[in-house]
């Protein structure tokens, strides 16, 4: 498993768990956020701005197995998510100084913030024995939070 593969699995699984009404209001976009030029990310943000879409943007970055999920969000969203699950670590979006992440966005990661980027230890990526029960539990927990946020 690598972090991008798990992001795809996470999103497909989340879509499967959504009601048909929730799916009608949800769009998933895979962008090149981690690449130097960020063309895909920029196109998505331009589309949202040009169409005055009221999009709630959720970034999955370095989610790996979600053994220690961290959700970065603004204080309004954090208040909405607080108490839903004790396993989730909630932090202020202000801790992330990225030009491409909006203050109303949510960032979900299993990585660590280092010098304005999110990184995951290479040894974590090389592990072959993920705790699948823990991963599923945390997937469910984070997915429930996202679905509540998006509703």
VEXDREN-2710 file (C-alpha; in Angstrom, 1 decimal):
% VEXDREN-2710
k/r/px/py/pz
1/UNK/0.0/0.0/0.0
2/UNK/1.1/3.5/-0.6
3/UNK/-0.7/6.7/0.5
4/UNK/-2.2/7.4/-2.9
5/UNK/-3.7/3.9/-3.3
6/UNK/-5.2/4.2/0.1
7/UNK/-6.7/7.6/-0.7
8/UNK/-8.5/6.1/-3.7
9/UNK/-9.7/3.1/-1.6
10/UNK/-10.8/5.5/1.1
11/UNK/-12.9/7.7/-1.3
12/UNK/-14.5/4.8/-3.2
13/UNK/-15.4/3.2/0.1
14/UNK/-16.8/6.5/1.5
15/UNK/-18.9/6.9/-1.7
16/UNK/-20.3/3.4/-1.2
17/UNK/-21.4/4.4/2.4
18/UNK/-23.1/7.6/1.4
19/UNK/-26.8/7.8/0.8
20/UNK/-28.0/8.4/-2.8
21/UNK/-28.9/12.0/-1.8
22/UNK/-25.4/12.6/-0.4
23/UNK/-23.8/11.2/-3.5
24/UNK/-25.8/13.6/-5.7
25/UNK/-24.2/16.5/-3.9
26/UNK/-20.6/15.1/-3.8
27/UNK/-17.8/15.3/-6.4
28/UNK/-14.4/13.6/-5.9
29/UNK/-11.5/15.1/-7.7
30/UNK/-8.0/13.6/-7.9
31/UNK/-5.4/16.4/-8.3
32/UNK/-1.7/16.8/-8.4
33/UNK/-1.5/18.7/-5.2
34/UNK/1.9/17.2/-4.3
35/UNK/3.5/18.1/-7.7
36/UNK/5.5/21.2/-8.2
37/UNK/3.2/22.9/-10.7
38/UNK/-0.2/21.9/-9.2
39/UNK/-2.0/22.4/-12.5
40/UNK/-4.8/20.0/-11.6
41/UNK/-5.3/21.7/-8.2
42/UNK/-5.2/25.1/-9.7
43/UNK/-7.8/24.1/-12.4
44/UNK/-10.1/22.8/-9.7
45/UNK/-9.8/25.9/-7.6
46/UNK/-10.4/28.1/-10.7
47/UNK/-13.5/26.1/-11.6
48/UNK/-14.9/26.5/-8.1
49/UNK/-14.2/30.3/-8.1
50/UNK/-15.5/30.9/-11.7
51/UNK/-18.7/29.0/-11.0
52/UNK/-19.2/30.5/-7.6
53/UNK/-19.6/26.9/-6.4
54/UNK/-20.1/26.5/-2.7
55/UNK/-17.7/23.6/-2.5
56/UNK/-16.5/22.1/0.7
57/UNK/-13.0/21.0/-0.2
58/UNK/-11.5/18.1/1.7
59/UNK/-7.8/17.2/1.1
60/UNK/-6.5/13.7/1.8
61/UNK/-2.8/14.0/2.1
62/UNK/-0.5/11.2/3.3
63/UNK/-3.3/9.2/4.8
64/UNK/-1.4/5.9/4.8
65/UNK/-3.2/3.5/7.1
66/UNK/-4.8/6.3/9.2
67/UNK/-3.3/4.9/12.4
68/UNK/-3.3/8.4/13.9
69/UNK/-5.8/10.5/11.9
70/UNK/-5.4/14.2/12.1
71/UNK/-8.1/16.6/10.8
72/UNK/-7.1/20.2/10.2
73/UNK/-10.1/22.5/9.9
74/UNK/-11.4/25.9/11.0
75/UNK/-12.8/26.4/14.4
76/UNK/-16.5/26.2/13.2
77/UNK/-15.8/22.8/11.6
78/UNK/-13.8/21.6/14.6
79/UNK/-16.7/22.4/16.9
80/UNK/-19.0/20.4/14.6
81/UNK/-16.7/17.4/14.7
82/UNK/-15.7/17.6/18.4
83/UNK/-17.1/14.7/20.5
84/UNK/-17.9/12.6/17.5
85/UNK/-14.9/10.3/17.9
86/UNK/-12.2/10.3/20.5
87/UNK/-9.7/8.7/18.1
88/UNK/-9.6/11.8/15.9
89/UNK/-7.0/14.5/16.5
90/UNK/-8.5/17.9/15.6
91/UNK/-6.2/20.8/14.8
92/UNK/-6.6/24.3/13.5
93/UNK/-6.2/24.8/9.7
94/UNK/-4.1/27.9/10.6
95/UNK/-1.3/25.5/11.5
96/UNK/-0.9/24.8/7.8
97/UNK/0.6/27.6/5.8
98/UNK/-0.2/26.5/2.2
99/UNK/-1.3/28.9/-0.4
100/UNK/-3.4/26.2/-2.1
101/UNK/-5.4/25.3/1.0
102/UNK/-8.3/27.6/1.9
103/UNK/-9.3/28.5/5.4
104/UNK/-12.6/26.7/4.9
105/UNK/-11.0/23.5/3.7
106/UNK/-10.4/20.3/5.7
107/UNK/-7.1/18.4/5.5
108/UNK/-7.1/14.8/6.7
109/UNK/-3.7/13.3/7.1
110/UNK/-1.7/10.6/8.9
111/UNK/1.5/12.6/8.3
112/UNK/3.4/15.2/10.1
113/UNK/3.6/18.9/9.2
114/UNK/7.2/19.9/8.4
115/UNK/8.2/23.1/6.8
116/UNK/4.9/23.8/5.2
117/UNK/4.4/20.3/3.8
118/UNK/2.9/17.1/5.1
119/UNK/5.2/14.2/5.2
120/UNK/4.9/10.6/6.3
121/UNK/8.0/8.7/7.5
122/UNK/9.3/6.4/4.8
123/UNK/9.5/3.5/7.2
124/UNK/5.8/3.8/7.8
125/UNK/5.2/3.5/4.0
126/UNK/7.4/0.5/3.8
127/UNK/5.5/-1.4/6.5
128/UNK/4.0/-4.6/5.1
129/UNK/1.8/-5.5/8.0
130/UNK/-0.8/-2.8/8.5
131/UNK/-3.3/-3.4/11.3
132/UNK/-6.3/-3.8/8.9
133/UNK/-8.9/-3.7/11.8
134/UNK/-7.4/-0.4/13.0
135/UNK/-7.3/0.9/9.5
136/UNK/-11.0/0.0/8.9
137/UNK/-12.0/1.5/12.3
138/UNK/-10.2/4.8/11.5
139/UNK/-11.5/4.8/7.9
140/UNK/-15.1/4.5/9.3
141/UNK/-14.5/7.2/11.9
142/UNK/-13.0/9.7/9.4
143/UNK/-15.6/8.9/6.7
144/UNK/-18.4/9.6/9.2
145/UNK/-16.8/12.9/10.1
146/UNK/-16.5/13.9/6.4
147/UNK/-20.1/12.9/5.6
148/UNK/-21.3/14.9/8.6
149/UNK/-19.2/17.9/7.4
150/UNK/-20.5/17.6/3.9
151/UNK/-24.1/17.4/4.9
END
